[in-house]
């Protein structure tokens, strides 16, 4: 009887590594966009502030929410992979 029990869950760890990389790329792009958008009021000499201020506030909320959700879903996927490994280990222990 083998001393290890392991199921290859279709390289889920590779998928998660790719997800982490892509989320980091998206985050970088979003940070650049956020920096640009946050300077619109200054670039317009304050003339667009009354029109832009509400849109800027909505963007800021959406930006923070998006970052939070991307992070939460990425961590959730990583926890799923960890649960698969934990399940494999518990299954192996039950068979011994």
C-alpha positions as CSV (number, residue, x, y, z in Angstrom):
1,X,0.0,0.0,0.0
2,X,1.5,3.4,-0.9
3,X,2.4,5.8,1.9
4,X,0.9,8.8,0.0
5,X,-2.5,9.6,-1.2
6,X,-2.8,12.5,-3.6
7,X,-5.4,13.5,-6.2
8,X,-4.4,15.9,-9.0
9,X,-7.3,18.3,-9.1
10,X,-6.5,19.4,-12.6
11,X,-3.6,21.6,-11.5
12,X,-5.8,23.8,-9.4
13,X,-2.7,25.4,-7.8
14,X,-1.6,26.4,-11.3
15,X,-4.9,28.0,-12.0
16,X,-4.7,29.9,-8.7
17,X,-1.2,31.1,-9.5
18,X,-2.5,32.4,-12.8
19,X,-5.4,34.0,-11.0
20,X,-3.1,35.8,-8.5
21,X,-0.9,37.1,-11.4
22,X,-3.9,38.3,-13.4
23,X,-5.5,40.0,-10.4
24,X,-2.1,41.7,-9.7
25,X,-2.0,43.0,-13.3
26,X,-5.6,44.2,-13.1
27,X,-4.9,45.9,-9.8
28,X,-1.9,47.7,-11.4
29,X,-4.0,48.9,-14.3
30,X,-6.8,50.0,-12.0
31,X,-4.4,51.9,-9.8
32,X,-3.1,53.8,-12.9
33,X,-6.6,54.5,-13.9
34,X,-7.5,55.6,-10.4
35,X,-4.5,58.0,-10.3
36,X,-5.5,59.5,-13.6
37,X,-9.2,59.9,-12.6
38,X,-8.3,61.4,-9.3
39,X,-6.4,64.3,-11.0
40,X,-9.4,65.4,-13.2
41,X,-10.5,68.1,-10.9
42,X,-7.0,69.5,-10.6
43,X,-6.5,69.3,-14.4
44,X,-9.7,71.2,-15.1
45,X,-8.6,74.0,-12.7
46,X,-11.4,73.2,-10.4
47,X,-14.0,74.2,-13.0
48,X,-15.3,70.6,-13.4
49,X,-15.4,69.9,-9.7
50,X,-19.2,70.4,-9.2
51,X,-19.8,68.0,-12.2
52,X,-17.0,65.6,-11.5
53,X,-17.2,65.4,-7.7
54,X,-20.2,63.0,-7.5
55,X,-18.7,60.8,-10.3
56,X,-15.4,60.7,-8.5
57,X,-17.1,59.7,-5.3
58,X,-19.0,56.9,-7.1
59,X,-15.8,55.8,-8.8
60,X,-13.9,55.7,-5.5
61,X,-16.5,53.5,-3.9
62,X,-16.7,51.2,-6.9
63,X,-12.9,51.0,-7.1
64,X,-12.6,50.0,-3.5
65,X,-15.4,47.5,-3.7
66,X,-13.9,45.9,-6.9
67,X,-10.5,45.6,-5.2
68,X,-12.1,44.0,-2.2
69,X,-14.1,41.5,-4.2
70,X,-11.2,40.5,-6.4
71,X,-9.1,39.9,-3.3
72,X,-11.9,38.0,-1.5
73,X,-12.6,35.7,-4.5
74,X,-8.9,35.1,-5.1
75,X,-8.4,34.1,-1.5
76,X,-11.6,31.9,-1.6
77,X,-10.2,30.0,-4.6
78,X,-6.9,29.5,-2.8
79,X,-8.8,28.2,0.2
80,X,-10.8,25.7,-2.0
81,X,-7.5,24.3,-3.3
82,X,-6.2,24.0,0.3
83,X,-9.4,22.2,1.2
84,X,-8.8,19.7,-1.6
85,X,-5.3,19.0,-0.3
86,X,-6.6,18.7,3.3
87,X,-9.3,16.3,2.1
88,X,-6.8,14.2,0.3
89,X,-4.6,14.0,3.4
90,X,-7.6,13.1,5.6
91,X,-8.6,10.5,3.1
92,X,-5.2,9.0,3.2
93,X,-5.1,9.0,7.0
94,X,-8.5,7.2,7.0
95,X,-7.2,4.5,4.7
96,X,-4.2,3.7,6.8
